[in-house]
Amino acid sequence: MSHPPLIECLSTDPLVRMLGNQAFQALNDRYLNRAQRIARIQMLQRRLKGHLARKKETERKRQDISERQRIELARLLQLALSVRSQEAIKVSKPVQPAVTAANDGNYPRRNRPVLTLKRA
Protein backbone atom coordinates (compact mmCIF):
# COMPACT_ATOMS: atom_id res chain seq x y z
CA MET A 1 0.00 0.00 0.00
CA SER A 2 2.94 2.38 0.19
CA HIS A 3 3.10 2.86 -3.61
CA PRO A 4 0.03 3.88 -5.59
CA PRO A 5 -0.55 1.30 -8.34
CA LEU A 6 -2.33 3.74 -10.66
CA ILE A 7 -0.59 6.30 -12.84
CA GLU A 8 -3.57 8.61 -12.39
CA CYS A 9 -2.53 9.11 -8.75
CA LEU A 10 0.63 10.89 -9.98
CA SER A 11 -1.11 13.20 -12.46
CA THR A 12 -0.70 16.98 -12.32
CA ASP A 13 -4.43 17.38 -13.06
CA PRO A 14 -6.19 17.52 -9.67
CA LEU A 15 -9.39 15.82 -10.90
CA VAL A 16 -7.48 12.94 -12.49
CA ARG A 17 -5.41 12.57 -9.33
CA MET A 18 -8.59 12.54 -7.20
CA LEU A 19 -10.19 9.88 -9.43
CA GLY A 20 -7.00 7.80 -9.24
CA ASN A 21 -6.99 8.02 -5.45
CA GLN A 22 -10.67 7.02 -5.31
CA ALA A 23 -9.98 4.04 -7.56
CA PHE A 24 -7.04 3.07 -5.36
CA GLN A 25 -9.24 3.28 -2.27
CA ALA A 26 -11.99 1.25 -3.97
CA LEU A 27 -9.52 -1.49 -4.90
CA ASN A 28 -8.23 -1.67 -1.32
CA ASP A 29 -11.60 -1.39 0.45
CA ARG A 30 -12.20 -4.65 2.34
CA TYR A 31 -15.91 -3.96 2.80
CA LEU A 32 -16.74 -3.95 -0.92
CA ASN A 33 -17.50 -7.18 -2.73
CA ARG A 34 -16.31 -7.85 -6.29
CA ALA A 35 -19.47 -6.51 -8.01
CA GLN A 36 -19.38 -3.29 -5.98
CA ARG A 37 -15.70 -2.78 -6.78
CA ILE A 38 -16.31 -3.33 -10.47
CA ALA A 39 -19.26 -0.90 -10.44
CA ARG A 40 -17.28 1.78 -8.60
CA ILE A 41 -14.21 1.42 -10.86
CA GLN A 42 -16.41 1.57 -13.99
CA MET A 43 -18.10 4.73 -12.67
CA LEU A 44 -14.69 6.30 -12.01
CA GLN A 45 -13.51 5.28 -15.49
CA ARG A 46 -16.57 6.96 -17.08
CA ARG A 47 -15.88 10.14 -15.11
CA LEU A 48 -12.22 10.03 -16.15
CA LYS A 49 -13.05 9.48 -19.83
CA GLY A 50 -15.59 12.33 -19.74
CA HIS A 51 -13.09 14.65 -18.11
CA LEU A 52 -10.35 13.77 -20.61
CA ALA A 53 -12.78 14.22 -23.53
CA ARG A 54 -13.82 17.67 -22.25
CA LYS A 55 -10.19 18.60 -21.71
CA LYS A 56 -9.28 17.48 -25.24
CA GLU A 57 -12.23 19.40 -26.71
CA THR A 58 -11.24 22.52 -24.80
CA GLU A 59 -7.67 22.23 -26.05
CA ARG A 60 -8.89 21.74 -29.62
CA LYS A 61 -11.09 24.86 -29.37
CA ARG A 62 -8.18 26.82 -27.93
CA GLN A 63 -5.99 25.73 -30.85
CA ASP A 64 -8.74 26.68 -33.34
CA ILE A 65 -9.02 30.10 -31.73
CA SER A 66 -5.26 30.57 -31.74
CA GLU A 67 -5.13 29.44 -35.38
CA ARG A 68 -7.82 31.98 -36.30
CA GLN A 69 -5.98 34.67 -34.36
CA ARG A 70 -2.74 33.76 -36.14
CA ILE A 71 -4.47 34.03 -39.53
CA GLU A 72 -6.04 37.38 -38.60
CA LEU A 73 -2.69 38.66 -37.36
CA ALA A 74 -1.02 37.58 -40.60
CA ARG A 75 -3.72 39.35 -42.62
CA LEU A 76 -3.33 42.54 -40.59
CA LEU A 77 0.44 42.38 -40.94
CA GLN A 78 0.18 41.90 -44.68
CA LEU A 79 -2.30 44.78 -44.91
CA ALA A 80 0.00 47.02 -42.88
CA LEU A 81 2.98 46.07 -45.03
CA SER A 82 1.04 46.71 -48.24
CA VAL A 83 -0.11 50.12 -46.97
CA ARG A 84 3.45 50.95 -45.90
CA SER A 85 4.81 49.84 -49.27
CA GLN A 86 2.17 51.96 -51.06
CA GLU A 87 3.24 54.94 -48.93
CA ALA A 88 6.88 54.18 -49.72
CA ILE A 89 6.07 54.09 -53.42
CA LYS A 90 4.31 57.44 -53.13
CA VAL A 91 7.22 58.96 -51.22
CA SER A 92 9.92 57.48 -53.43
CA LYS A 93 8.19 58.66 -56.61
CA PRO A 94 10.15 61.66 -57.88
CA VAL A 95 8.27 64.93 -57.63
CA GLN A 96 8.07 66.84 -60.87
CA PRO A 97 8.66 70.53 -60.08
CA ALA A 98 6.57 73.10 -61.88
CA VAL A 99 8.78 75.15 -64.18
CA THR A 100 7.79 78.67 -65.23
CA ALA A 101 9.53 81.30 -67.26
CA ALA A 102 9.97 84.71 -65.68
CA ASN A 103 12.10 87.70 -66.35
CA ASP A 104 14.86 88.15 -63.85
CA GLY A 105 14.61 91.68 -62.53
CA ASN A 106 18.13 91.69 -61.08
CA TYR A 107 19.77 91.95 -64.49
CA PRO A 108 18.13 94.73 -66.51
CA ARG A 109 20.38 94.27 -69.57
CA ARG A 110 19.18 90.79 -70.25
CA ASN A 111 15.76 90.41 -71.81
CA ARG A 112 15.69 86.65 -72.02
CA PRO A 113 13.30 84.61 -69.82
CA VAL A 114 14.76 82.85 -66.82
CA LEU A 115 13.40 79.54 -65.58
CA THR A 116 12.21 79.50 -61.96
CA LEU A 117 10.71 76.76 -59.82
CA LYS A 118 7.38 77.14 -58.11
CA ARG A 119 7.35 75.86 -54.58
CA ALA A 120 4.23 74.01 -53.54
Protein Blocks (a to p, Z undefined) as FASTA:
>chain_A
ZZcfbfklmpmblklmmmmmmmmmmmmmmkbcfklmmmmmmmmmmmmmmmmmmmmmmmmm
mmmmmmmmmmmmmmmmmmmmmmmmmmmmmmmpccdddddddddfklmmbccdcdddddZZ
